[in-house]
Amino acid sequence: MPVYTYRCESCGVQFERQQSFQDSPLTRCPECGKKSLRKVIGPVGIVFKGSGFYATDHRSPSGATSRAPKGEARGGGSNGETSND
């Protein structure tokens, strides 16, 4: 179940509450009793672990990254243009 953060707009108290997705949001402050609670929207914590996100994903079993001959880049040059040789 997710944990939601609430803040009272009247007295300023802030607290967290574990609620189900089906539960309706809280509206009454447990400190002052007024109906002035609002959910606080904050950043989501995402942690990418490892030496690299794209370097380790979808790697071929042999470790080869491409079949292009040395000196040629796959998909074109570094400026985004493709060659039509």
C-alpha positions as CSV (number, residue, x, y, z in Angstrom):
1,M,0.0,0.0,0.0
2,P,1.3,3.5,-0.8
3,V,2.2,6.1,1.8
4,Y,0.7,9.5,1.3
5,T,1.9,12.8,2.9
6,Y,-0.8,15.2,4.1
7,R,-0.5,18.9,5.2
8,C,-3.0,21.0,7.1
9,E,-3.5,24.4,5.5
10,S,-4.8,25.8,8.8
11,C,-2.3,24.7,11.4
12,G,0.6,23.5,9.2
13,V,0.9,20.0,10.6
14,Q,2.4,17.5,8.2
15,F,2.1,13.7,8.5
16,E,2.2,10.5,6.5
17,R,-0.5,7.9,6.3
18,Q,-0.5,4.4,4.6
19,Q,-3.7,4.0,2.6
20,S,-5.1,1.7,-0.1
21,F,-5.8,3.1,-3.6
22,Q,-9.5,2.6,-2.9
23,D,-9.5,4.7,0.3
24,S,-10.8,8.2,-0.1
25,P,-8.3,11.0,0.8
26,L,-8.3,12.4,4.3
27,T,-9.9,15.8,4.8
28,R,-10.0,16.4,8.6
29,C,-6.8,17.4,10.4
30,P,-6.0,15.2,13.4
31,E,-4.5,18.2,15.3
32,C,-6.9,21.1,14.8
33,G,-10.0,19.2,13.6
34,K,-10.6,21.5,10.6
35,K,-11.4,20.2,7.1
36,S,-8.2,21.7,5.5
37,L,-6.0,18.7,4.7
38,R,-4.3,18.5,1.3
39,K,-2.1,15.8,-0.2
40,V,1.5,16.8,-0.6
41,I,2.9,15.9,-4.1
42,G,6.6,15.3,-3.9
43,P,9.4,13.9,-6.1
44,V,9.5,10.2,-6.6
45,G,12.7,8.5,-5.5
46,I,14.2,6.4,-8.3
47,V,17.6,4.8,-7.9
48,F,19.5,3.3,-10.9
49,K,22.1,0.8,-9.5
50,G,25.0,-0.6,-11.4
51,S,27.7,0.6,-13.7
52,G,25.3,1.9,-16.4
53,F,21.7,1.7,-17.4
54,Y,22.1,1.3,-21.2
55,A,25.5,-0.3,-21.2
56,T,24.2,-3.4,-19.4
57,D,20.7,-3.7,-20.8
58,H,20.1,-5.8,-24.0
59,R,23.7,-6.8,-24.5
60,S,24.3,-9.7,-26.8
61,P,25.6,-12.9,-25.1
62,S,29.0,-12.6,-26.8
63,G,29.5,-9.0,-25.6
64,A,29.7,-7.7,-29.2
65,T,27.9,-4.4,-29.6
66,S,27.6,-4.2,-33.4
67,R,28.6,-6.0,-36.6
68,A,29.7,-2.8,-38.5
69,P,33.3,-2.7,-39.7
70,K,35.7,-0.7,-37.6
71,G,35.6,3.0,-38.3
72,E,32.0,3.0,-39.3
73,A,29.2,4.0,-36.9
74,R,25.9,2.3,-37.0
75,G,23.1,4.6,-38.2
76,G,25.2,7.4,-39.5
77,G,27.6,10.1,-38.3
78,S,27.7,12.0,-35.0
79,N,25.7,14.9,-36.5
80,G,22.6,12.7,-37.0
81,E,22.9,12.5,-40.8
82,T,22.8,9.2,-42.6
83,S,25.1,8.4,-45.5
84,N,23.6,7.0,-48.7
85,D,26.7,5.4,-50.2
